[in-house]
Amino acid sequence: MEYQQNNAGQGLGIAGLILGILAIILAIIPCTAIIGLFLGVIGLILSIIGLNQASKISSEKGLIIAALIVSIIGILIAGLWGVAFTKMAKDSHVFENIETIKNNYQDINNTMEDIDTELDNLDSLEFESDKTMDELEQSMEELEKSKPAKIDSVEHRK
């Protein structure tokens, strides 16, 4: 009788192990902990599916259990970093500072709108002053036209 070894779930176990190892590596680095958490969850899901397949046909489960453990460790490390960052953010009043920044931004935005309105008003005043200057120039031209006639009439009287 020939014994045939079945590798059901082993491929998923290898994928889960690789993702679990990557999850641990990325979870240790604070800035990439969220990626580690994501990879850990995917590795955990693949490992559970692989363990389920291996259990159905009584296949070897050692690699799949290792993948399951490594994925859980990656998730825990990334989760701890997430809790630590949230705690630090709350303790350092980051959220209050964000609200202050939002309020300051809104104040700056309102001030800029006021400045734009004032500039529009100045433009209209400049246009009115141009109209007034044109009217003054016309009056000056009329005076100059009428001035020589008056001068001539004054000279003739003498």
Buried (B, 14 or more C-beta within 10 A) or exposed (E): EEEEEEEBBBEBBBBBBBBBBBBBBBBBEEEBBBBBBBBBBBBBBBBBBBBEBBEEEEBBBEBBBBBBBBBBBBBBBBBEBBEEBEEEEEEEEEEEEEEEEEEEEEEEEEEEEEEEEEEEEEEEEEEEEEEEEEEEEEEEEEEEEEEEEEEEEEEEEE
